[in-house]
Amino acid sequence: MMRTKFDVEYKSGLYIDFYLPDCEEFDVFVYFHGGGLCAGDRKGKEIKVFAPFLANRGIAVASVEYTMYPTAKFPDFIEDSADAVAWIKQNISSYGKCKSLFVGGSSAGGYISMMLCFNGEYLNKRGLNPIDIDGYIHDAGQPTSHFNVLKELGKDSRRLIVDETAPMYFVGTASEYAPMLFIVADNDMFGRYEQTMLMISGMKHFGHEDKIYLKEMHGKHCSYDYAVDDDGGSTFGKIIEEFINKIHL
Protein backbone atom coordinates (compact mmCIF):
# COMPACT_ATOMS: atom_id res chain seq x y z
CA MET A 1 0.00 0.00 0.00
CA MET A 2 1.05 3.59 -0.61
CA ARG A 3 0.25 6.93 0.98
CA THR A 4 0.64 10.22 -0.88
CA LYS A 5 1.16 13.78 0.26
CA PHE A 6 1.21 16.16 -2.69
CA ASP A 7 1.88 19.88 -3.09
CA VAL A 8 3.96 20.30 0.06
CA GLU A 9 5.57 23.75 -0.06
CA TYR A 10 9.25 23.70 0.89
CA LYS A 11 9.94 27.32 -0.05
CA SER A 12 7.82 30.09 -1.49
CA GLY A 13 6.04 28.82 -4.61
CA LEU A 14 7.95 25.53 -4.85
CA TYR A 15 6.55 22.14 -3.94
CA ILE A 16 7.34 18.49 -3.25
CA ASP A 17 5.15 15.45 -3.93
CA PHE A 18 5.63 12.56 -1.49
CA TYR A 19 4.93 8.92 -2.29
CA LEU A 20 5.13 7.15 1.06
CA PRO A 21 5.18 3.49 2.10
CA ASP A 22 2.41 2.40 4.41
CA CYS A 23 4.82 1.76 7.27
CA GLU A 24 6.51 3.69 10.05
CA GLU A 25 10.13 3.34 8.91
CA PHE A 26 11.46 3.66 5.36
CA ASP A 27 14.27 4.81 3.09
CA VAL A 28 13.79 8.11 1.25
CA PHE A 29 14.76 8.89 -2.34
CA VAL A 30 14.77 12.61 -3.22
CA TYR A 31 14.23 12.94 -6.98
CA PHE A 32 14.89 15.84 -9.35
CA HIS A 33 13.17 15.56 -12.73
CA GLY A 34 14.77 16.12 -16.12
CA GLY A 35 13.86 18.45 -18.97
CA GLY A 36 16.95 20.49 -19.77
CA LEU A 37 16.43 22.81 -16.78
CA CYS A 38 13.62 24.40 -18.81
CA ALA A 39 10.87 21.75 -19.00
CA GLY A 40 9.47 18.75 -17.16
CA ASP A 41 7.87 18.76 -13.74
CA ARG A 42 7.61 16.88 -10.48
CA LYS A 43 4.53 15.01 -11.76
CA GLY A 44 6.18 13.62 -14.91
CA LYS A 45 5.27 10.29 -16.48
CA GLU A 46 8.36 8.56 -15.07
CA ILE A 47 7.31 9.53 -11.53
CA LYS A 48 3.96 7.83 -11.98
CA VAL A 49 5.76 4.61 -12.90
CA PHE A 50 8.68 4.33 -10.50
CA ALA A 51 7.41 6.21 -7.42
CA PRO A 52 4.47 3.88 -6.62
CA PHE A 53 6.71 0.89 -7.36
CA LEU A 54 9.26 2.05 -4.79
CA ALA A 55 6.71 3.16 -2.21
CA ASN A 56 5.18 -0.31 -2.27
CA ARG A 57 8.64 -1.71 -1.51
CA GLY A 58 9.41 0.45 1.48
CA ILE A 59 11.16 3.35 -0.26
CA ALA A 60 9.57 6.79 -0.10
CA VAL A 61 9.96 9.12 -3.08
CA ALA A 62 10.07 12.91 -2.74
CA SER A 63 9.62 14.44 -6.20
CA VAL A 64 10.92 18.00 -6.15
CA GLU A 65 9.94 21.10 -8.13
CA TYR A 66 12.69 23.66 -8.80
CA THR A 67 12.99 26.98 -10.64
CA MET A 68 13.69 26.57 -14.36
CA TYR A 69 14.62 28.64 -17.38
CA PRO A 70 13.63 31.19 -18.53
CA THR A 71 12.90 32.40 -14.99
CA ALA A 72 16.00 30.82 -13.47
CA LYS A 73 19.58 31.97 -13.61
CA PHE A 74 22.46 29.73 -12.65
CA PRO A 75 22.59 28.43 -9.91
CA ASP A 76 18.94 29.00 -8.88
CA PHE A 77 17.88 25.42 -9.67
CA ILE A 78 20.74 24.01 -7.60
CA GLU A 79 20.01 26.34 -4.68
CA ASP A 80 16.34 25.31 -4.77
CA SER A 81 17.30 21.65 -4.81
CA ALA A 82 19.66 22.09 -1.86
CA ASP A 83 16.84 23.82 0.01
CA ALA A 84 14.58 20.86 -0.76
CA VAL A 85 17.11 18.31 0.53
CA ALA A 86 17.58 20.30 3.74
CA TRP A 87 13.82 20.71 4.18
CA ILE A 88 13.19 17.00 3.67
CA LYS A 89 15.96 15.99 6.05
CA GLN A 90 14.49 18.28 8.71
CA ASN A 91 10.81 17.48 8.16
CA ILE A 92 10.54 13.89 6.94
CA SER A 93 9.87 12.75 10.51
CA SER A 94 6.37 14.19 10.07
CA TYR A 95 5.66 11.26 7.72
CA GLY A 96 7.64 8.49 9.41
CA LYS A 97 11.13 7.47 10.45
CA CYS A 98 13.76 7.92 7.73
CA LYS A 99 16.22 5.00 7.77
CA SER A 100 18.45 6.50 5.09
CA LEU A 101 18.35 9.39 2.64
CA PHE A 102 19.28 9.13 -1.04
CA VAL A 103 19.41 11.96 -3.57
CA GLY A 104 19.25 11.67 -7.34
CA GLY A 105 17.76 12.81 -10.59
CA SER A 106 17.42 12.10 -14.28
CA SER A 107 19.08 14.08 -17.09
CA ALA A 108 18.94 17.72 -15.91
CA GLY A 109 18.02 16.31 -12.51
CA GLY A 110 21.14 14.16 -12.67
CA TYR A 111 23.18 17.29 -13.33
CA ILE A 112 21.62 18.83 -10.21
CA SER A 113 22.28 15.76 -8.08
CA MET A 114 25.91 15.75 -9.23
CA MET A 115 26.34 19.43 -8.39
CA LEU A 116 24.99 18.77 -4.89
CA CYS A 117 27.23 15.73 -4.52
CA PHE A 118 30.48 17.22 -5.82
CA ASN A 119 30.27 20.92 -4.95
CA GLY A 120 29.84 20.87 -1.20
CA GLU A 121 29.08 24.58 -0.86
CA TYR A 122 25.38 24.14 -1.70
CA LEU A 123 24.64 21.74 1.14
CA ASN A 124 27.26 23.30 3.43
CA LYS A 125 25.30 26.58 3.40
CA ARG A 126 22.36 24.67 4.83
CA GLY A 127 24.30 22.98 7.59
CA LEU A 128 24.79 19.75 5.66
CA ASN A 129 27.68 17.94 4.05
CA PRO A 130 27.37 15.89 0.84
CA ILE A 131 28.43 12.80 2.80
CA ASP A 132 25.46 13.29 5.14
CA ILE A 133 23.50 11.79 2.24
CA ASP A 134 23.61 7.98 2.27
CA GLY A 135 23.92 7.71 -1.50
CA TYR A 136 23.40 9.45 -4.83
CA ILE A 137 21.79 8.26 -8.05
CA HIS A 138 23.05 10.25 -11.04
CA ASP A 139 20.90 9.21 -14.01
CA ALA A 140 22.32 10.41 -17.34
CA GLY A 141 23.26 13.85 -16.04
CA GLN A 142 25.73 16.12 -17.84
CA PRO A 143 29.10 16.10 -16.03
CA THR A 144 30.38 19.12 -17.97
CA SER A 145 28.67 22.51 -17.88
CA HIS A 146 25.00 21.95 -18.72
CA PHE A 147 24.13 22.95 -22.28
CA ASN A 148 21.43 25.38 -21.14
CA VAL A 149 23.76 26.95 -18.59
CA LEU A 150 26.15 27.55 -21.48
CA LYS A 151 23.28 29.06 -23.47
CA GLU A 152 22.47 31.39 -20.55
CA LEU A 153 26.12 32.49 -20.48
CA GLY A 154 26.08 33.26 -24.20
CA LYS A 155 28.25 30.31 -25.22
CA ASP A 156 27.77 27.62 -27.84
CA SER A 157 25.73 24.94 -26.05
CA ARG A 158 27.71 22.19 -27.81
CA ARG A 159 30.95 23.17 -26.11
CA LEU A 160 32.50 20.94 -23.46
CA ILE A 161 33.38 23.31 -20.65
CA VAL A 162 34.57 22.25 -17.22
CA ASP A 163 34.37 25.18 -14.82
CA GLU A 164 32.50 26.03 -11.61
CA THR A 165 29.20 25.29 -13.38
CA ALA A 166 30.27 21.69 -14.10
CA PRO A 167 30.14 18.74 -11.68
CA MET A 168 33.36 17.37 -13.18
CA TYR A 169 35.24 20.48 -12.06
CA PHE A 170 34.86 19.44 -8.42
CA VAL A 171 35.97 15.81 -8.71
CA GLY A 172 38.76 15.19 -6.21
CA THR A 173 38.14 18.33 -4.16
CA ALA A 174 36.69 16.30 -1.27
CA SER A 175 38.52 13.66 0.73
CA GLU A 176 35.44 11.50 1.14
CA TYR A 177 32.35 10.76 -0.95
CA ALA A 178 29.08 8.98 -0.36
CA PRO A 179 28.35 5.92 -2.52
CA MET A 180 26.94 6.89 -5.90
CA LEU A 181 25.33 5.17 -8.85
CA PHE A 182 25.82 6.44 -12.40
CA ILE A 183 23.25 5.37 -14.99
CA VAL A 184 23.76 5.96 -18.71
CA ALA A 185 22.49 4.41 -21.94
CA ASP A 186 24.50 3.02 -24.84
CA ASN A 187 22.50 5.25 -27.21
CA ASP A 188 22.31 8.27 -24.93
CA MET A 189 22.52 11.95 -25.92
CA PHE A 190 25.53 12.82 -28.04
CA GLY A 191 28.66 12.54 -25.89
CA ARG A 192 26.77 11.73 -22.66
CA TYR A 193 28.10 8.17 -22.40
CA GLU A 194 31.70 9.26 -22.93
CA GLN A 195 31.41 12.15 -20.46
CA THR A 196 29.96 9.82 -17.84
CA MET A 197 32.84 7.38 -18.30
CA LEU A 198 35.32 10.25 -17.91
CA MET A 199 33.59 11.35 -14.71
CA ILE A 200 33.87 7.83 -13.32
CA SER A 201 37.49 7.57 -14.43
CA GLY A 202 38.29 10.80 -12.59
CA MET A 203 36.77 9.47 -9.39
CA LYS A 204 38.75 6.25 -9.70
CA HIS A 205 41.96 8.23 -10.30
CA PHE A 206 41.43 9.90 -6.91
CA GLY A 207 41.03 6.50 -5.26
CA HIS A 208 37.26 6.46 -4.83
CA GLU A 209 36.55 3.36 -6.90
CA ASP A 210 34.83 1.71 -3.95
CA LYS A 211 32.19 4.46 -3.95
CA ILE A 212 31.28 4.12 -7.63
CA TYR A 213 28.53 1.96 -9.11
CA LEU A 214 27.62 1.93 -12.81
CA LYS A 215 24.51 0.74 -14.61
CA GLU A 216 24.74 0.75 -18.40
CA MET A 217 21.36 0.62 -20.10
CA HIS A 218 20.42 -0.39 -23.62
CA GLY A 219 18.41 2.23 -25.48
CA LYS A 220 17.97 5.97 -25.68
CA HIS A 221 18.44 8.76 -23.15
CA CYS A 222 16.39 8.02 -20.00
CA SER A 223 13.93 5.82 -21.94
CA TYR A 224 14.14 3.27 -19.12
CA ASP A 225 12.88 5.81 -16.56
CA TYR A 226 9.26 5.17 -17.50
CA ALA A 227 9.65 1.64 -18.85
CA VAL A 228 8.19 -1.50 -17.29
CA ASP A 229 9.60 -5.01 -17.59
CA ASP A 230 7.83 -8.25 -18.49
CA ASP A 231 6.59 -8.57 -14.92
CA GLY A 232 5.04 -5.10 -15.01
CA GLY A 233 7.62 -3.69 -12.62
CA SER A 234 9.35 -0.33 -13.04
CA THR A 235 12.75 -0.73 -14.72
CA PHE A 236 14.09 2.46 -13.13
CA GLY A 237 12.49 1.60 -9.80
CA LYS A 238 14.26 -1.76 -9.73
CA ILE A 239 17.61 -0.09 -10.41
CA ILE A 240 17.06 2.32 -7.52
CA GLU A 241 15.89 -0.44 -5.18
CA GLU A 242 18.88 -2.62 -6.06
CA PHE A 243 21.34 0.22 -5.35
CA ILE A 244 19.73 1.13 -2.03
CA ASN A 245 19.78 -2.51 -0.96
CA LYS A 246 23.48 -2.76 -1.85
CA ILE A 247 24.28 0.24 0.33
CA HIS A 248 22.46 -1.39 3.24
CA LEU A 249 24.57 -4.59 3.00
C-alpha positions in Angstrom: 0.0 0.0 0.0 1.1 3.6 -0.6 0.3 6.9 1.0 0.6 10.2 -0.9 1.2 13.8 0.3 1.2 16.2 -2.7 1.9 19.9 -3.1 4.0 20.3 0.1 5.6 23.8 -0.1 9.3 23.7 0.9 9.9 27.3 -0.1 7.8 30.1 -1.5 6.0 28.8 -4.6 8.0 25.5 -4.9 6.5 22.1 -3.9 7.3 18.5 -3.3 5.1 15.5 -3.9 5.6 12.6 -1.5 4.9 8.9 -2.3 5.1 7.1 1.1 5.2 3.5 2.1 2.4 2.4 4.4 4.8 1.8 7.3 6.5 3.7 10.1 10.1 3.3 8.9 11.5 3.7 5.4 14.3 4.8 3.1 13.8 8.1 1.3 14.8 8.9 -2.3 14.8 12.6 -3.2 14.2 12.9 -7.0 14.9 15.8 -9.4 13.2 15.6 -12.7 14.8 16.1 -16.1 13.9 18.4 -19.0 17.0 20.5 -19.8 16.4 22.8 -16.8 13.6 24.4 -18.8 10.9 21.8 -19.0 9.5 18.8 -17.2 7.9 18.8 -13.7 7.6 16.9 -10.5 4.5 15.0 -11.8 6.2 13.6 -14.9 5.3 10.3 -16.5 8.4 8.6 -15.1 7.3 9.5 -11.5 4.0 7.8 -12.0 5.8 4.6 -12.9 8.7 4.3 -10.5 7.4 6.2 -7.4 4.5 3.9 -6.6 6.7 0.9 -7.4 9.3 2.0 -4.8 6.7 3.2 -2.2 5.2 -0.3 -2.3 8.6 -1.7 -1.5 9.4 0.4 1.5 11.2 3.3 -0.3 9.6 6.8 -0.1 10.0 9.1 -3.1 10.1 12.9 -2.7 9.6 14.4 -6.2 10.9 18.0 -6.1 9.9 21.1 -8.1 12.7 23.7 -8.8 13.0 27.0 -10.6 13.7 26.6 -14.4 14.6 28.6 -17.4 13.6 31.2 -18.5 12.9 32.4 -15.0 16.0 30.8 -13.5 19.6 32.0 -13.6 22.5 29.7 -12.6 22.6 28.4 -9.9 18.9 29.0 -8.9 17.9 25.4 -9.7 20.7 24.0 -7.6 20.0 26.3 -4.7 16.3 25.3 -4.8 17.3 21.7 -4.8 19.7 22.1 -1.9 16.8 23.8 0.0 14.6 20.9 -0.8 17.1 18.3 0.5 17.6 20.3 3.7 13.8 20.7 4.2 13.2 17.0 3.7 16.0 16.0 6.1 14.5 18.3 8.7 10.8 17.5 8.2 10.5 13.9 6.9 9.9 12.8 10.5 6.4 14.2 10.1 5.7 11.3 7.7 7.6 8.5 9.4 11.1 7.5 10.5 13.8 7.9 7.7 16.2 5.0 7.8 18.5 6.5 5.1 18.4 9.4 2.6 19.3 9.1 -1.0 19.4 12.0 -3.6 19.2 11.7 -7.3 17.8 12.8 -10.6 17.4 12.1 -14.3 19.1 14.1 -17.1 18.9 17.7 -15.9 18.0 16.3 -12.5 21.1 14.2 -12.7 23.2 17.3 -13.3 21.6 18.8 -10.2 22.3 15.8 -8.1 25.9 15.7 -9.2 26.3 19.4 -8.4 25.0 18.8 -4.9 27.2 15.7 -4.5 30.5 17.2 -5.8 30.3 20.9 -4.9 29.8 20.9 -1.2 29.1 24.6 -0.9 25.4 24.1 -1.7 24.6 21.7 1.1 27.3 23.3 3.4 25.3 26.6 3.4 22.4 24.7 4.8 24.3 23.0 7.6 24.8 19.8 5.7 27.7 17.9 4.0 27.4 15.9 0.8 28.4 12.8 2.8 25.5 13.3 5.1 23.5 11.8 2.2 23.6 8.0 2.3 23.9 7.7 -1.5 23.4 9.5 -4.8 21.8 8.3 -8.1 23.0 10.3 -11.0 20.9 9.2 -14.0 22.3 10.4 -17.3 23.3 13.9 -16.0 25.7 16.1 -17.8 29.1 16.1 -16.0 30.4 19.1 -18.0 28.7 22.5 -17.9 25.0 22.0 -18.7 24.1 23.0 -22.3 21.4 25.4 -21.1 23.8 26.9 -18.6 26.2 27.6 -21.5 23.3 29.1 -23.5 22.5 31.4 -20.6 26.1 32.5 -20.5 26.1 33.3 -24.2 28.3 30.3 -25.2 27.8 27.6 -27.8 25.7 24.9 -26.0 27.7 22.2 -27.8 31.0 23.2 -26.1 32.5 20.9 -23.5 33.4 23.3 -20.7 34.6 22.2 -17.2 34.4 25.2 -14.8 32.5 26.0 -11.6 29.2 25.3 -13.4 30.3 21.7 -14.1 30.1 18.7 -11.7 33.4 17.4 -13.2 35.2 20.5 -12.1 34.9 19.4 -8.4 36.0 15.8 -8.7 38.8 15.2 -6.2 38.1 18.3 -4.2 36.7 16.3 -1.3 38.5 13.7 0.7 35.4 11.5 1.1 32.4 10.8 -1.0 29.1 9.0 -0.4 28.4 5.9 -2.5 26.9 6.9 -5.9 25.3 5.2 -8.8 25.8 6.4 -12.4 23.2 5.4 -15.0 23.8 6.0 -18.7 22.5 4.4 -21.9 24.5 3.0 -24.8 22.5 5.2 -27.2 22.3 8.3 -24.9 22.5 11.9 -25.9 25.5 12.8 -28.0 28.7 12.5 -25.9 26.8 11.7 -22.7 28.1 8.2 -22.4 31.7 9.3 -22.9 31.4 12.1 -20.5 30.0 9.8 -17.8 32.8 7.4 -18.3 35.3 10.3 -17.9 33.6 11.4 -14.7 33.9 7.8 -13.3 37.5 7.6 -14.4 38.3 10.8 -12.6 36.8 9.5 -9.4 38.8 6.3 -9.7 42.0 8.2 -10.3 41.4 9.9 -6.9 41.0 6.5 -5.3 37.3 6.5 -4.8 36.6 3.4 -6.9 34.8 1.7 -3.9 32.2 4.5 -4.0 31.3 4.1 -7.6 28.5 2.0 -9.1 27.6 1.9 -12.8 24.5 0.7 -14.6 24.7 0.8 -18.4 21.4 0.6 -20.1 20.4 -0.4 -23.6 18.4 2.2 -25.5 18.0 6.0 -25.7 18.4 8.8 -23.2 16.4 8.0 -20.0 13.9 5.8 -21.9 14.1 3.3 -19.1 12.9 5.8 -16.6 9.3 5.2 -17.5 9.7 1.6 -18.8 8.2 -1.5 -17.3 9.6 -5.0 -17.6 7.8 -8.2 -18.5 6.6 -8.6 -14.9 5.0 -5.1 -15.0 7.6 -3.7 -12.6 9.3 -0.3 -13.0 12.7 -0.7 -14.7 14.1 2.5 -13.1 12.5 1.6 -9.8 14.3 -1.8 -9.7 17.6 -0.1 -10.4 17.1 2.3 -7.5 15.9 -0.4 -5.2 18.9 -2.6 -6.1 21.3 0.2 -5.4 19.7 1.1 -2.0 19.8 -2.5 -1.0 23.5 -2.8 -1.9 24.3 0.2 0.3 22.5 -1.4 3.2 24.6 -4.6 3.0 
